[in-house]
Structures are given as C-alpha cells and as structure tokens.
Amino acid sequence: MKESFLNEELFRRSFIVAIVIGILCRGLVLRVTDKQYPSRPQDYLEQIIISALSASLGAIALPALMDKEFSALTFFAVAIQQFQGLAQQERITLENIDKSEMVPKGSSYVEEIASTYEARSYISLFSSLAASLIFIFMSKKYNFKFFACTIGAIIGGAIVGLIFKRYLRRDSIGDVAKIIPAKINFDGPILKVNNVVITNIGLEDTRKKYIEEGLAVEIIPNNLGDFGIVNDEGQREAILHNIFLHLGINKDVDEKDILAISRTDLDKNTVVLPFIPILKDMNSMIEVIKSTPIIETAKGHQSDYKIKINK
C-alpha cells in the first residue's frame, strides 16, 4: 500500500476545519423563505445536513487528488447530481404549494427560487475546498502551526463564501423603479387606478371595500429598458405574491371580485396595481415591492426596449 502524501494528523485537522468553515459559509446565505410557515426547524436541519455533506466532499477532494486518487472526482459529479435533484424537489414542492395559494408565485418565480436553491448548495463545497487547500499549503510549505493554518483557512473560506454571496445577490425592483402611492376610483363598475382601467367589479359591497380598505401603487421604471423588467408578467406575479406574503389579502377563497392583479399604462410606461391587504400600511407595501427580486426571465424581456431607446 502506497504511503499517503499527507500524514494522518494533518489530514484530520484540515478535514475538520474545512467542514466547519463550509457549514458556516453556507450560513452566510441561508434563507428559509416560506414566511407563511416560519416555524419549520426541518428546513434549517436539512440545510445543515446538506452543507455538512457538501463541505466533506470539498474537504476530502484535495487530499485525494494529492494522493493521485483521481476516482475521487466522481464524487463531484455525484454532488452536482444531488444538488440538481434537491433543486428539482424544491421546484416540485413550490409548484404543489402554489396551486393552493391565494396569490400564487407564478412559474417564473418558482423557477427562480429553485435555481438559486441549487446554486447556494455549491457554497459549502467550494469554501471547504479553499479552506482545505490553504490549510494544507500553509502547513506543508511553511510549516505553520495549527492556529495560523486555521486562520488562513478561515480567511480563504470566507472570501469564497463572500464571492458566492455577491454573485447570488439579486437586484430588486427598488433598483430599477420608483414606487409611489396611487388612487383607486370607480367609473361605474369599472375599477381604475390613476385612471388606468383594471377590471369590472360587479358587486357594490366589493367596490366599497376597494375604496375603504384598498391600497394602490404605481411602479415607475427608471428608463424604458427597466420597463421591460417591470412589465414582465412573471415579475408582476412575483411582486403581487410578495405583497400577499407580507401584508396578506383580505378575501375569502370564493370572493372572485377581489383580485391580485396589475395593469400596464402603455402611455406612461408604468405598471399600476390595486390590493386589499389585511395590514393596511402603504409604507410597508412600497418597501415590499422595492425588495422584490428581479427574476432572470424578466431580464430577457428588456432587450427590445433597449433597442428602442437606441433608435
């Protein structure tokens, strides 16, 4: 049996340090986003287990390659398949839940959440790999002691984690548009927001409810290219769903006249939306809209508007 390039003590120390750093770096971007079910400890437990397994793969990869155990690379392929499988399971779960939501996320938002879920799984893998690399290098090359190697590994792992965090950061609606309060009014049974026709509300009680309890906003993009983002149907569904998560919607399942809906003002290139929240707070509603992430599918719908700007 050939002798290992690393002695047992160095391998054990680098392995443990790298796993801990990998788990902590995963905590940098840990999100349990299902705000309707805030007490779900299994979500946190699942993320800890996944990050520990991912970190262990990253921690053992370098020692295996140094010992010319190239079959260890197959573990990376297995890890990628597992991450994709977890993302697919998350996608299925969100789609199933979305069918019974009062205000659904929409398929575009579900896909955005699932793809981000997969990308976050790589943080533990690569941060632990960086930590293991630095720990072993400092020990073998410069003969540093455990404490100094650990500090170096922490710095290296943290840098990788911060790079991932920066990469995974999504721009939000507040970065591309201004949100201002708007006025709800009726022209007979026609619901309007800032004189933009929304829909026909047949019941007088519902019209009264919109006037007394409803809030409305107008989303004004910074430019025509940003209008392509705000006007995207999937993006508008994401905005409405976020309002619903934070403020609720004051309706029963069979109240068909109370809608979570938005409309585009093509004359002004803005988007307006009325909403009847449980918590009537205009400032909170504006902040929720500003914080809604821009989904990738919406970004692809601004190219035509940018061409129009250039012309």
N, C-alpha and C positions, 0 to 999 in steps of 0.2 A: 504493500500500500504506500503510495507516494505521500511525502510529508507536505502538510498544508503550508502555504505561503505565510499565513497568519498563525501566531500562537493562540492557544485556546483562550487565554485571558483577554488578549486584545480583541479577539472576535466577540467574546461575550460582552465586553464593555461597550464596544462600538454598536453592537446589535441592540442592546438595551437603550442606550442613549438615543439612537436613531428612531426607535419605535416611539419613545416618549415624545420626541420632537415632532414626529409625523402626526401623532394624535393631537398635539397642541396646535400645530399649524392648521389642521382641519377645523379646529375650534374657531380659527380666525374668521371663517366664512360660514360657520354653522348657522343654518336657518331652518326653523320649524315654522312654516309659513301658514299652516292651516289655522287661521285665527278663530275659526268657529269652534275649534276643539283644542283649547290652549293646554289642557292637562293631559298630554299624551306622552308619558315618560318612555313608551316604547320607541318613539321617534328618536329621542336622544340616545337610548340604548342601542338602537340599530346603527346610528351614525358612529358611535364609539367602537362598536364591533367591526364595522366596515373599515374605519380608519386604522384600527389596530392591524387588521389583516393586510391592508394596503401598505402600511408602514413596514410590516415584517417582510414583505416582498422587496421593498426598496432597500431595507437594511441588509438583506442577505445577498442581494444581486452582485454588489462589488466584490465581496469575498469569494463568491462562487466563480466570477469571471477571472479573478486573480489566480485562482487555482485551476484555471482552464476547464471549468465545468460549464461548458457552453450550453448544455442542456437546460441550465437554469433560465436561459432566455425564454424558454417555453412558458415559464411562469408569468412573464409579462403578457404573453398572448392570452393566457387564461384570465389574467386580471382584467384585460381590456374587454374580453367577452363577458366577464361577470359585471363590470361596470355598465356595459351596454344592456345587459339583462336587467339590472336594477333600474336603469332609466326606463326601460320598456315597461317594467312592472309599475313604476311610478306613473307612467303615462296612462296605463290601463286603469289604475286606481282613480286618477284625477278625472278621466273620461266617465267612469261609472258614477262618481260623485256628482259630476257636472250635470248629469241628466236630471237630478232631483233638486238642483239649486234654484232658488227664487230668481236669482240673476246669474246666469251661467258665465263661466270664464270665456268660453269660446275655444275652438280647436287651436287657434293660433297661440293663445296664451298658454294652453295646456302643453303644446309642443315646446314653447319657450322654457317653461318650468322644467320639463323633462330633460331637455338638452343641457340646461345649466346644472341640473342634478348630476348628470353624468360627468360633466367637466370638473365639478368640485371633488369628485372621487379620486382624481389624479393628484390632488394636493398632497395627501399623506404619502403617496408612493414616491413622488419626486423630492419632497422635502426630506424624507428619511434617507433617500439615496444620496442627496447632497450632504446631509449630516454625517452619514457613514463614510463618504469619500473624504471629507475634511478631517474627521476624527482619525481615520487610519493613516492619512497622509501626514498629519502633524506628528503622530506617534512614530511612524516608521522613518520619516525623512529627518525630523528634527529631534526626535526622542523626547518630546514634551510629555509632561505628566498628565494624569487623568483629568485634573481640573482644567488645565489650559486647553486640552483637546476638547473637553466638553463645551467650554466657552466658544471655541472656534466652530464646533458643530452647531451650537445654538444660533450663532450669527449666520452661518451658511443656510441652515434650515429656515430661519426667519426670513432671509432675503428671498428664498424661493417661494415661501408662503405669501409674502407681500406682493411678489410679482404676479402670482396667481390671483390674489385678491384684486389687484389693479386691473388685470386682464378680464376678470369676471364682473367687474363693476359695469353696470348698465346705466347709460344716460336715461334721464327721466323726462317726463313731459314738461316739467319746470325748466329744463334746459333749452327747450325749443319753442316754448309758447308762453304767453301771458294768460292768466285766468282771471276773469272779472265777473262780479255778480250780474245776473241778467233778470229781466222782468217777465213774469208769467202773466198772460192775459188771454181772454177768450173773445173770439169773433163768432157769436152764436155758440154752436157746439165745437168749434174749431180751436184746439189748443195751440197757442203761439208762444214762442219765447223770443223776445226782441223782434217781434213781427215776422219771425220765421215760422211757417206752418209746421206743426209737429204731427198731430193726428186728430181724429174726430172723437170727442168724448161725449157719449150719448146721455149718460146719467147726470142729472143736475147735482146730486149729492157728491159725485166724484169731482165735478167741476169746482164745487165749493171747497172740497178737500185740497185740490191743487192750489187754489187761491190762498187758503188759510194755512196750510201746512207745507206746501211745496217750496223747494228751492230750485233755482236755475242758475246756470253759469254759461258764459261764452268763452270758448277757448280760441285765443287769437295767436296764430303761429307767427314766429319772428320773420319768416320770409316764405316765399312760395314753395321752396324745397321742403321746409318744415311742414307746410300744409299737407304735402303728400303723406307725411307720417301721421299727423293728427287725423286726417280724413280716412285713413285705412280702417276698414270695417273691424278687423281683428283688434286693432289698437283701441278703437272706441268701445268694443266689448270689454277689453281689459280695464279701461277707465271705469265703466259702469259697475263692473264686478268689484273693483277696489272700493268704490263708494259704498256698495252694499255691505262689504266685509266690515268696514269701519263705522258706518252710520246706520246700517240696517235699512230695511224698506218697510214702510207702514202699509202693508196689504196682506190679505189672505190669499191662499193659492187660487181661489176661484174668482178673484176680483180682476177681471180681464181688462177693465178700463184703466187700471193703474199700471203703467208701463215703465220699464227702464229702457229708455230709448234716446237716441241722439239724432240730430239732423244737421246737414251741411248748408251753410249760407254761401252759395256759389257766387253771389255778387260781391261779398266781402272776403271770401275765402277763410271763413271761420266755421267752427262747429259749436252748436248750442245743445244743451241737454237740460230737461227738467227732471226732478227727482223728488219723491216724497219720502224723506228719511224718518226713521224713528227718532234719532237725535237730530234736532233741527239746529244746526250750527254751521253757518256759512263759512266761517274761517277754517273750520276743520275740513269741510268739504273741499275747499280750494287747496288746502295742504295735501289732502289725499290725492287729488288729481295731479298736483305737481310731482308727487313722489311715485306715481305710476311708472314703471319701467317701460322704456321703448322696446318693443319686440322686434326681432330680426326681420320678420316678414313685412313689417311696416316700412323698414328702411329701404327695402327694394322697390317701394312704390313712389319714391320721390325723384327718380331719375328723369321721368318725363317733365316734371315740374322744373327741374334744374335746367333742362334743355330749353324750356320755355323762357326761363329767366335770361339765359344767354342770348336768346334771339331778341 
